[in-house]
Amino acid sequence: MLLRLLFVVVSALLCVFGLTPVVVMLATAARDFGAPFVHELSDPATRQAWLNSVLLSAAVTLIAVPVGASLAWLLERTDLGVRSSPFASTAGESSEWLVAALTLPLAIPPYLLAMAWALLGNGRNGLINRWLGHAWIDLYGLDGTIIVLATTAYPFAFVAVRAALMRADPSLEEAARLAGASTFRVVRDVTWPLMMPAAAAAAGLVFVFSMASFGVPYLMGSGAEPPVYVMTTRIFRFTALGGEGMLARAAALAGLLLVTALIAQLLLARLGQRHTVVQVRGKVARPQRIALGHWRRPLRFAVAAFIGIIVVVPVVVIAATSFQSTFAPDARWTPMHWQNVWSRDETLRAFGHSVILAVAAAGIVSVFGLLFARMAGPPGPRRTSFIGRAFSSLATLPHAVPGTVLAIGLILTFTKEFRLIIFERITFVLFLPGTLALLCIAYAAKYLAFGVRGARAAMDQVDASLEESARLSGASTTGALRDIVWPLISPAVRASFVVVALPCLSELTMSVLLFGAQTETAGTLLFELQSYADPPAASVVAVVLMLIALMLHALIHGAVGRLFAPSEDR
Amino acid sequence: MVLLRGAFVVPLFILIFELFGCRVEMGPPDRRSHEADGSVQGEVMVYTSMYRHVIDAVKPILRKELPKVNVRWLRGGSEKIATRLDAEIAAGAPQADLILTSDPLWYERLGAAGHLAPYASLRALVMPRALVHPTGHFVTARISTMVLAYNERLVREEDAPRRFTDLFDPRWHGKVTTPDPLGSGTTFTTLAFLVHAHGPQLLERWKAARTVSSGGNSSTLTRIESGEHSVGFVLLENILKARKNGSPVQFRLPEEGPVLVPGPIAILRDAPNPAAARAVYDLLLSPAVQRAVVDGLMHAAFDDLSPPEGAPPLKTLLDTQYQWSQPFIAEAVPKAAALRADFARIMSAP
């Protein structure tokens, strides 16, 4: 009963806060019998931008998901990341530092990552080319956009697949091994199907993430000669200066983007469903890790090199820039940007707001994601109800809308004051413009997809008989969800918490349109420094954001997390 | 037991509501308190793109001169403010009383659509004529100046471009960069002026020079500063600011004169608190505030005030080929959409 009531409440909340802005936006584009749609579709520049967007997203997905999934497998199923000391108390588990390092790109605003790569790899005087002495690499253009975006997107797959492997029953693999299967066969026939639903869900998210991304394609794509535009950067150029009918054109493009993303998600979801494997997991067992033997050293080196190139180099460049007076090659070293940033009284407030918002939005997304996933049906694949499935797909809609467009939709919907007067005495005033609540709604709506997909992929792996037997033994739906299903899928929920919280910390695209006079966030601060006051000072904000992200990691996964949840043993 | 739990939940919800800025009012429903009794008090919301430190310098002046008025600032980029206010207007509830950003063409559109309240401030009488809009819908509160920029480590002063059109000479091919005219209002204004003065074939030369037009003024400055490009055009205030940090980017006034981008100030027609808004408007044009604008490295709208450190005086800047004349506005506003389309099409060609 309580569960059903919750379903009604979250569905209502989703409709009001998540879908209304999208619908309002689409209605703008649908005026005059859809003239803006027709106009956009007949424009060759739109078709080119659409093609670029699809190419970009497909390529990023094809690179990021295999990379992320392989890293997850290496960390969870081999002895690659395990500390070799037999005395270490954490022996048998991969180093949390390794995990934190591999997910760090989530915490860096993609725009700044792109800036770091532009300094490193532009074809004219990039640092790499200067070190090597000739023009060796040029990251501007579609190819560079794909590479840089892939380095920001692989953690989605890494986190999701790692969570899947953590909750997968290791005795399946052990049984295969005992039955005489080779390591390769175990991976192919047992581990791979276990990873597949999570990998497919992650592929859907990465695809949509790439389609909706703006910062990287804007910097790397429009900085090329000739410039390369994707749908989001084209939308930006319609909305940036305003003007007659521009909003409708932008909305039409957003609608087109939405449809493309939906189709892609549907295809990938089918792929995931076909390979879903049910597994019953009674009690927790540590996986038997594959000993890599003489492969361990080169693989460790390869992973270290990967982290070095993908994570450390841009982070070092960003950190170094924050101590440089200018972007000139011969700039002085100076702490002045740090002093400037921290002497502003709104800096601390902005970071405080961002942390609150990130935690609140990630919390909402995790809980709602779980509920929507449960609404789609009880655990186990192919047991989903149509209405539930429809709702859980609807929940992922806002993610496919570019941030700018979603923000405009929210402004159009919630600028007015809503008053609910009771007994002529008490007035509830819902006045959202410029409040943290509106920002929180925007973040939660944007990232709800992560919660739903993550939780559903996890539930698909839990055998329905577990919940059924709990119900037969007299547990309520809520009780069964709490005591049986939750412990099995909590790694996935925690994973989606991290995946949502980190980008929310530095969210910029929507924040700069929705913040209020007293509600700056780290993202708006970063945008202000980057585009007006002091570009190098923006990297100060980025460095602090990365530190906060590392602390968040420590809180959720590390020592502190274990303190608070001692029974949660993997 | 259930009731007890309910008693907990209601205050909790109210707390969450309050925390996030929603209100619950006890008592009979009333309308907004500061509405139109004509006195100068209450809250004034200013949407602005003024620099944070300029606002910080202005705050004490406002508190001293208008103690009863609580001025709230929403600070953001001109384009973001415009997007936000346009959406609020479309929703039928603009939240700002005053706007002070830097895209005169947007103010032209707002004025023509009837969203601005005409107001004749006494301070506007002593402003140079060119900086006051004839309909009185807005006047200039500060001035940005688009100038030529070059990296003095890579380009000697005598070799640097002298006119805007020099940028597209063959010797600068592949070395020139500008902000994106479709992403930044000041840059679009510059593009409109250049095309108005030199004809539409300028776009072909722009393209032939393999110009990279991307991002805003600060990312363009970064590209010249890092040596990725050698020359281009950027706002003067960005260059002055960067030079204070030791940047090698130097500016040059074009021989035909710079492109002036006045930062207008206007009162919204539907301003919730017009009386106080007018008082703040007057004060923002006062010498004390205008001096703070100059400290923010932009020119004040009055030629009796000194220019920013290292910048030429306003009189020199006003002597330019690119004048905000009625013929220019009459051409630029209706043709804006076509110019944007042309620019996008020509630059994207392979």
Interface residues (C-beta under 8 A of the other chain):
Chain A: A45 Q48 A118 L119 N122 R124 N125 Y218 L219 S222 G223 A224 E225 P226 P227 Y229 F236 R237 T239 A240 L241 G242 G243 E244 G245 M246 L247 S325 T326 F327 A328 P329 D330 A331 R332 M336 R344 E346 T404 I408 I411 L412 T413 T415 K416 E417 R419 I421 E424 R425 I426 T427 F428 V429 L430 F431 L432 P433 G434 T435 L436 A437 C440 V512 L513 F515 G516 A517 Q518 T519 T524 F527 E528 Q530 S531 Y532 A533 D534 P535 P536
Chain B: F17 L19 F20 G21 C22 R23 V24 E25 M26 G27 P28 P29 M45 S49 Y51 R52 H53 R72 W73 L74 R75 G76 G77 E79 K80 A82 T83 R84 D86 A87 E88 A90 A91 G92 A93 Q95 D103 W106 R109 R153 G174 D180 L182 G183 S184 G185 F188 R210 T211 V212 S213 S214 G215 G216 N217 S218 S219 L221 T222 E225 S226 G227 E228 H229 K241 A242 N245 G246 S247 P248 A336 A337 R340 A344 R345 M347 S348 A349 P350
